[in-house]
Amino acid sequence: MMILSKLLIVASMALPAAQAFTSPAAPVARLHQRENTLTVLSAETPTTEDAKEGQAIKEFLQENYPLFESTIFSKIPNVYASLKNEPFTIFCASDAVMVDIDQQRKLQISDPRNVEITEKLASYHLIPTGKVTRERLQREDWTVPKTADGVAALSIGGVLTAGGELRVGRSKSGGFMGFGAKEDGGVVIGNNDAKIVKSVNVGKEGIIHEVDSLVAPDLIWRYFDQLRIPGF
């Protein structure tokens, strides 16, 4: 009965989209429409050229972001076969970020009994049908009034990944204990403000943004906790 209850939780799970970018002045960039919660990418048989493209992307991630690729990104079914001559965006966490993840979280991610939630976590790091450049994320909207601080609004307030919506905002630095911080010209993704550190074009139509933390909503960890606690 307990196993059945856990399976029902997975089947009915629907993580809510972030609410911070719902204002008309900051629309969500809807680059990918999902039909269900756990996105399964196309499993069409790739051509030789498509296979080479997917392999090149895989090798780039394995060389530059090995822990992120092996632990998280590769858990998306058919992910490399799907990245064939289509624009895409990947948010990659560096090895330093992956090493700093709490040990309990690492065990939960690697536990095969949590495979559906790990796929969900990974899918938040991929926009499979749209190349979103850093310049696009930073573009300002001059058609609406500036904020009280004299700052122009961003033209988009979020992006729609394979996992769900993620907010887009401006990064801040300085201050003390969260007070007095000022915008520093950078961009953050998700409700945990994962800052884009650098960006690089990959393949024919892709771009990878290195971020300083995972971009998936913090809420997803609650599902890991409810579904399977390692050791029990």
Secondary structure, 3 states (H helix, E strand, C coil): CHHHHHHHHHHHCCCCCCCCCCCCCCCEECCCCCCCCCCCCCCCCCCHHHHHHHHHHHHHHHHHCHHHHHHCHHHCCCHHHHCCCCCEEEEEECHHHHHCCCHHHHHHHHCHHHHHHHHHHHHCCEECCCCCCHHHHHCEECCCCCCCCCCCEECCCEEECCCCEEEEEEEEECCECCECCEEEEEEEECCCCEEEEEEEEECCCEEEEEECCCCCCCCHHHHHHHHCCCCC
